[in-house]
Amino acid sequence: MFELIPQQKIVIEVQMRSRRRRAKAMKIAAVADGVNPVAFNEEKKDQMVIIGDGIDAASVALSLRKKVGHATLVTVEEIVLEDI
């Protein structure tokens, strides 16, 4: 039986000035409720890609703005993964 699990893919553009801010941004995004993996976009190094279920994208972006600096919510889209 196949079960469909809806998840969100969120892309947030964060102003990165140093490795310390990059690590801090990763920590902030990783502790948000429902977040599974967090990674940086390979093509655009200043964009974070967050995947998970039930994530409040606005609150993650707000936390990043408060603690790291300028952050812009680029996209929020739903992805469906098939679980066997």
VMD Tcl script that builds the backbone (N, CA, C; Angstrom):
set m [mol new atoms 252]
animate dup $m
set s [atomselect $m all]
$s set {name element resname resid chain x y z} {
  {N N MET 1 A 0.838 -1.177 0.000}
  {CA C MET 1 A 0.000 0.000 0.000}
  {C C MET 1 A 0.883 1.239 0.000}
  {N N PHE 2 A 0.542 2.177 -0.853}
  {CA C PHE 2 A 1.304 3.416 -0.942}
  {C C PHE 2 A 0.634 4.499 -0.121}
  {N N GLU 3 A 1.436 5.232 0.580}
  {CA C GLU 3 A 0.933 6.330 1.388}
  {C C GLU 3 A 1.634 7.608 0.936}
  {N N LEU 4 A 0.873 8.637 0.646}
  {CA C LEU 4 A 1.455 9.899 0.204}
  {C C LEU 4 A 1.661 10.814 1.402}
  {N N ILE 5 A 2.863 11.320 1.506}
  {CA C ILE 5 A 3.198 12.216 2.611}
  {C C ILE 5 A 3.454 13.608 2.038}
  {N N PRO 6 A 2.553 14.568 2.269}
  {CA C PRO 6 A 2.799 15.922 1.751}
  {C C PRO 6 A 3.831 16.643 2.613}
  {N N GLN 7 A 4.771 17.270 1.978}
  {CA C GLN 7 A 5.783 18.053 2.668}
  {C C GLN 7 A 5.946 19.382 1.971}
  {N N GLN 8 A 6.618 20.293 2.651}
  {CA C GLN 8 A 6.864 21.621 2.098}
  {C C GLN 8 A 8.328 21.769 1.741}
  {N N LYS 9 A 8.574 22.501 0.674}
  {CA C LYS 9 A 9.926 22.906 0.315}
  {C C LYS 9 A 9.940 24.426 0.383}
  {N N ILE 10 A 10.766 24.953 1.276}
  {CA C ILE 10 A 10.827 26.397 1.502}
  {C C ILE 10 A 12.215 26.881 1.114}
  {N N VAL 11 A 12.269 27.949 0.331}
  {CA C VAL 11 A 13.540 28.563 -0.042}
  {C C VAL 11 A 13.564 29.967 0.549}
  {N N ILE 12 A 14.590 30.227 1.361}
  {CA C ILE 12 A 14.756 31.533 2.006}
  {C C ILE 12 A 16.121 32.082 1.624}
  {N N GLU 13 A 16.144 33.308 1.154}
  {CA C GLU 13 A 17.405 33.969 0.816}
  {C C GLU 13 A 17.891 34.730 2.048}
  {N N VAL 14 A 19.099 34.400 2.488}
  {CA C VAL 14 A 19.661 34.980 3.709}
  {C C VAL 14 A 20.977 35.661 3.372}
  {N N GLN 15 A 21.164 36.841 3.920}
  {CA C GLN 15 A 22.400 37.577 3.693}
  {C C GLN 15 A 23.520 36.929 4.511}
  {N N MET 16 A 24.508 36.380 3.827}
  {CA C MET 16 A 25.618 35.697 4.488}
  {C C MET 16 A 26.880 36.532 4.381}
  {N N ARG 17 A 27.386 36.955 5.516}
  {CA C ARG 17 A 28.620 37.741 5.514}
  {C C ARG 17 A 29.813 36.920 5.963}
  {N N SER 18 A 29.579 35.870 6.717}
  {CA C SER 18 A 30.689 35.066 7.235}
  {C C SER 18 A 30.231 33.632 7.466}
  {N N ARG 19 A 31.188 32.769 7.743}
  {CA C ARG 19 A 30.869 31.364 8.040}
  {C C ARG 19 A 30.097 31.252 9.348}
  {N N ARG 20 A 30.379 32.141 10.269}
  {CA C ARG 20 A 29.678 32.116 11.561}
  {C C ARG 20 A 28.190 32.372 11.366}
  {N N ARG 21 A 27.844 33.357 10.540}
  {CA C ARG 21 A 26.424 33.644 10.278}
  {C C ARG 21 A 25.763 32.497 9.517}
  {N N ARG 22 A 26.516 31.876 8.632}
  {CA C ARG 22 A 25.984 30.744 7.871}
  {C C ARG 22 A 25.642 29.592 8.821}
  {N N ALA 23 A 26.539 29.297 9.759}
  {CA C ALA 23 A 26.301 28.232 10.730}
  {C C ALA 23 A 25.143 28.580 11.653}
  {N N LYS 24 A 25.054 29.847 12.044}
  {CA C LYS 24 A 23.972 30.298 12.912}
  {C C LYS 24 A 22.620 30.159 12.206}
  {N N ALA 25 A 22.576 30.516 10.923}
  {CA C ALA 25 A 21.343 30.389 10.145}
  {C C ALA 25 A 20.913 28.930 10.028}
  {N N MET 26 A 21.872 28.041 9.844}
  {CA C MET 26 A 21.559 26.605 9.763}
  {C C MET 26 A 20.960 26.103 11.077}
  {N N LYS 27 A 21.533 26.538 12.198}
  {CA C LYS 27 A 21.030 26.113 13.511}
  {C C LYS 27 A 19.614 26.611 13.741}
  {N N ILE 28 A 19.352 27.861 13.388}
  {CA C ILE 28 A 18.026 28.448 13.585}
  {C C ILE 28 A 16.979 27.685 12.769}
  {N N ALA 29 A 17.301 27.396 11.513}
  {CA C ALA 29 A 16.348 26.694 10.644}
  {C C ALA 29 A 16.159 25.239 11.080}
  {N N ALA 30 A 17.218 24.617 11.558}
  {CA C ALA 30 A 17.146 23.190 11.913}
  {C C ALA 30 A 16.290 22.929 13.148}
  {N N VAL 31 A 16.201 23.880 14.067}
  {CA C VAL 31 A 15.426 23.650 15.291}
  {C C VAL 31 A 13.945 23.997 15.142}
  {N N ALA 32 A 13.533 24.517 13.993}
  {CA C ALA 32 A 12.118 24.833 13.771}
  {C C ALA 32 A 11.301 23.544 13.725}
  {N N ASP 33 A 10.061 23.619 14.184}
  {CA C ASP 33 A 9.180 22.448 14.220}
  {C C ASP 33 A 8.906 21.914 12.822}
  {N N GLY 34 A 9.062 20.605 12.637}
  {CA C GLY 34 A 8.726 19.947 11.384}
  {C C GLY 34 A 9.827 19.919 10.344}
  {N N VAL 35 A 10.975 20.498 10.633}
  {CA C VAL 35 A 12.058 20.563 9.654}
  {C C VAL 35 A 12.817 19.246 9.626}
  {N N ASN 36 A 13.025 18.703 8.422}
  {CA C ASN 36 A 13.825 17.487 8.265}
  {C C ASN 36 A 15.231 17.862 7.810}
  {N N PRO 37 A 15.496 18.071 6.515}
  {CA C PRO 37 A 16.829 18.522 6.122}
  {C C PRO 37 A 16.881 20.029 5.864}
  {N N VAL 38 A 18.042 20.595 6.090}
  {CA C VAL 38 A 18.319 21.992 5.769}
  {C C VAL 38 A 19.610 22.007 4.972}
  {N N ALA 39 A 19.618 22.698 3.844}
  {CA C ALA 39 A 20.821 22.763 3.024}
  {C C ALA 39 A 20.869 24.119 2.321}
  {N N PHE 40 A 22.033 24.451 1.815}
  {CA C PHE 40 A 22.172 25.665 1.025}
  {C C PHE 40 A 22.126 25.295 -0.446}
  {N N ASN 41 A 21.531 26.150 -1.248}
  {CA C ASN 41 A 21.424 25.947 -2.678}
  {C C ASN 41 A 22.825 25.965 -3.274}
  {N N GLU 42 A 23.143 24.991 -4.125}
  {CA C GLU 42 A 24.476 24.905 -4.707}
  {C C GLU 42 A 24.743 26.033 -5.696}
  {N N GLU 43 A 23.720 26.437 -6.434}
  {CA C GLU 43 A 23.896 27.488 -7.443}
  {C C GLU 43 A 23.943 28.869 -6.818}
  {N N LYS 44 A 23.021 29.124 -5.904}
  {CA C LYS 44 A 22.971 30.419 -5.219}
  {C C LYS 44 A 23.304 30.167 -3.760}
  {N N LYS 45 A 24.499 30.499 -3.361}
  {CA C LYS 45 A 25.010 30.157 -2.031}
  {C C LYS 45 A 24.262 30.860 -0.898}
  {N N ASP 46 A 23.535 31.923 -1.195}
  {CA C ASP 46 A 22.834 32.656 -0.141}
  {C C ASP 46 A 21.390 32.198 0.055}
  {N N GLN 47 A 20.985 31.097 -0.592}
  {CA C GLN 47 A 19.628 30.582 -0.446}
  {C C GLN 47 A 19.632 29.277 0.340}
  {N N MET 48 A 18.792 29.221 1.377}
  {CA C MET 48 A 18.620 28.015 2.185}
  {C C MET 48 A 17.408 27.251 1.672}
  {N N VAL 49 A 17.532 25.934 1.562}
  {CA C VAL 49 A 16.424 25.075 1.161}
  {C C VAL 49 A 16.055 24.239 2.379}
  {N N ILE 50 A 14.808 24.385 2.823}
  {CA C ILE 50 A 14.317 23.699 4.016}
  {C C ILE 50 A 13.169 22.795 3.591}
  {N N ILE 51 A 13.234 21.523 3.985}
  {CA C ILE 51 A 12.172 20.575 3.646}
  {C C ILE 51 A 11.631 19.981 4.939}
  {N N GLY 52 A 10.306 19.881 5.021}
  {CA C GLY 52 A 9.681 19.307 6.200}
  {C C GLY 52 A 8.175 19.369 6.081}
  {N N ASP 53 A 7.497 19.015 7.164}
  {CA C ASP 53 A 6.036 19.060 7.139}
  {C C ASP 53 A 5.529 19.916 8.289}
  {N N GLY 54 A 4.557 20.754 7.979}
  {CA C GLY 54 A 3.965 21.624 8.982}
  {C C GLY 54 A 4.865 22.762 9.429}
  {N N ILE 55 A 5.731 23.228 8.559}
  {CA C ILE 55 A 6.664 24.306 8.898}
  {C C ILE 55 A 5.963 25.645 8.700}
  {N N ASP 56 A 6.123 26.542 9.658}
  {CA C ASP 56 A 5.627 27.907 9.515}
  {C C ASP 56 A 6.748 28.731 8.884}
  {N N ALA 57 A 6.667 28.908 7.562}
  {CA C ALA 57 A 7.726 29.566 6.805}
  {C C ALA 57 A 7.942 31.008 7.251}
  {N N ALA 58 A 6.870 31.701 7.570}
  {CA C ALA 58 A 6.986 33.089 7.995}
  {C C ALA 58 A 7.737 33.218 9.316}
  {N N SER 59 A 7.494 32.305 10.249}
  {CA C SER 59 A 8.178 32.384 11.538}
  {C C SER 59 A 9.661 32.031 11.413}
  {N N VAL 60 A 9.995 31.103 10.516}
  {CA C VAL 60 A 11.407 30.775 10.285}
  {C C VAL 60 A 12.121 31.985 9.683}
  {N N ALA 61 A 11.490 32.628 8.698}
  {CA C ALA 61 A 12.086 33.815 8.078}
  {C C ALA 61 A 12.234 34.949 9.095}
  {N N LEU 62 A 11.242 35.120 9.956}
  {CA C LEU 62 A 11.307 36.163 10.981}
  {C C LEU 62 A 12.434 35.891 11.981}
  {N N SER 63 A 12.591 34.644 12.395}
  {CA C SER 63 A 13.677 34.279 13.309}
  {C C SER 63 A 15.036 34.548 12.679}
  {N N LEU 64 A 15.163 34.224 11.398}
  {CA C LEU 64 A 16.426 34.485 10.700}
  {C C LEU 64 A 16.702 35.977 10.601}
  {N N ARG 65 A 15.661 36.772 10.349}
  {CA C ARG 65 A 15.841 38.234 10.291}
  {C C ARG 65 A 16.307 38.801 11.621}
  {N N LYS 66 A 15.721 38.309 12.694}
  {CA C LYS 66 A 16.061 38.829 14.022}
  {C C LYS 66 A 17.476 38.462 14.443}
  {N N LYS 67 A 17.912 37.241 14.119}
  {CA C LYS 67 A 19.169 36.738 14.666}
  {C C LYS 67 A 20.350 36.754 13.701}
  {N N VAL 68 A 20.082 36.790 12.391}
  {CA C VAL 68 A 21.181 36.733 11.423}
  {C C VAL 68 A 21.284 38.006 10.599}
  {N N GLY 69 A 20.164 38.526 10.158}
  {CA C GLY 69 A 20.180 39.710 9.301}
  {C C GLY 69 A 19.081 39.608 8.271}
  {N N HIS 70 A 19.288 40.233 7.139}
  {CA C HIS 70 A 18.282 40.274 6.085}
  {C C HIS 70 A 17.936 38.873 5.594}
  {N N ALA 71 A 16.637 38.526 5.571}
  {CA C ALA 71 A 16.158 37.238 5.073}
  {C C ALA 71 A 14.861 37.454 4.301}
  {N N THR 72 A 14.786 36.855 3.131}
  {CA C THR 72 A 13.614 36.999 2.278}
  {C C THR 72 A 13.063 35.624 1.938}
  {N N LEU 73 A 11.780 35.467 2.106}
  {CA C LEU 73 A 11.100 34.223 1.756}
  {C C LEU 73 A 10.929 34.196 0.234}
  {N N VAL 74 A 11.587 33.257 -0.444}
  {CA C VAL 74 A 11.572 33.204 -1.907}
  {C C VAL 74 A 10.407 32.360 -2.401}
  {N N THR 75 A 10.334 31.093 -1.980}
  {CA C THR 75 A 9.239 30.220 -2.413}
  {C C THR 75 A 8.820 29.285 -1.296}
  {N N VAL 76 A 7.549 28.917 -1.342}
  {CA C VAL 76 A 7.003 27.867 -0.482}
  {C C VAL 76 A 6.163 26.990 -1.409}
  {N N GLU 77 A 6.555 25.722 -1.536}
  {CA C GLU 77 A 5.798 24.827 -2.405}
  {C C GLU 77 A 5.607 23.484 -1.722}
  {N N GLU 78 A 4.545 22.806 -2.096}
  {CA C GLU 78 A 4.243 21.499 -1.524}
  {C C GLU 78 A 4.814 20.425 -2.437}
  {N N ILE 79 A 5.486 19.464 -1.827}
  {CA C ILE 79 A 6.006 18.323 -2.576}
  {C C ILE 79 A 5.389 17.064 -1.981}
  {N N VAL 80 A 5.220 16.051 -2.802}
  {CA C VAL 80 A 4.616 14.804 -2.355}
  {C C VAL 80 A 5.637 13.688 -2.546}
  {N N LEU 81 A 5.955 13.010 -1.453}
  {CA C LEU 81 A 6.873 11.872 -1.486}
  {C C LEU 81 A 6.066 10.597 -1.315}
  {N N GLU 82 A 6.388 9.568 -2.079}
  {CA C GLU 82 A 5.695 8.300 -1.958}
  {C C GLU 82 A 6.434 7.428 -0.964}
  {N N ASP 83 A 5.728 6.965 0.047}
  {CA C ASP 83 A 6.298 6.093 1.056}
  {C C ASP 83 A 5.822 4.674 0.809}
  {N N ILE 84 A 6.727 3.731 0.728}
  {CA C ILE 84 A 6.348 2.338 0.447}
  {C C ILE 84 A 6.155 1.587 1.740}
}
mol reanalyze $m
mol bondsrecalc $m
mol representation Tube
mol addrep $m
